């Protein structure tokens, strides 16, 4: 049976495609595997994240810093002064960066500035909760507004700033605990 020339060209191209299909499938499968590994690593182990906004001034730039985030954290070992990423209690679609101020059992002065609550109001942090604060209290929505935060909302611990290069380095806790 004879076909018109344009059909022969289509059939020839289709045959070449069928011969190349195993090779294409191999590369597609490996690309999907690599994408899955990258996704799992970034979700459960750690990666680079951008932290921006004025609430963590002067520790971080308001215009945005690229930071190294460790998501493979044992939350029992979290300490006062650690920088953490948290699913926002006010907007669960956002991740926020705050400093851990209080651990379970601590007594915290809700707002020493008196802006959100009387400066004499104190709260005991419940079990499996932490008290979070931004370093720039005037521009931070933190535990003063939404109270103690469940440890289930904690997503990662910030380890180091990687960009801008002039500010690159590990985060150190400059937190003083008063008994």
Phi, psi and omega in degrees: 000138183249137179249156174298156185303322182292329177289321177300319178296319179296314180298319179297317178295322180293320179296319178297320179297318179296323178293327181275347185304315180300322179293315179297316179300321178300312181291322177296316180298317179291323177297317178296318179298315179297317178298320178295318179297316179298316180298313180297319179298311182294328182280322189245342183250307179158178180174193179265134179225159177256131177243118180223164181115159186278353188292339182251016173297143359270001181299318180232151180289142178294331182283349175118132174239145172268127186234154176268123184246129176261116178260357180264070189242136170272108187293347175289337182263010180291146183235159174299137180097347179292143173268128184231156169258141189221143169289123186299128176294336181273328180217095185299350178277352183251144169257136180237161178244127180216169177258137177284122180255321183226147179249169180308132180093344179290150172257123186242137169285118188305310182211093180300337180280341182077009183286315183261332184208160176303140184293352179266353182283130179237156180221145175264127182288123180290167177300142179063029177227160175225161175253126184246148178213147171276152180290335179254085188304326182294333184245017186246132167262113186218205184298341174298329181268316186248006174078191180300146183250133178297139178296341177294339179275348179290133183247329182193169178241131180281130184258314186205157171266131180249344178210136005288149186300327182294337179254005185298143178158172181282146175280131177246146178280120177252040189259131176251124181264129180251124179286000000 
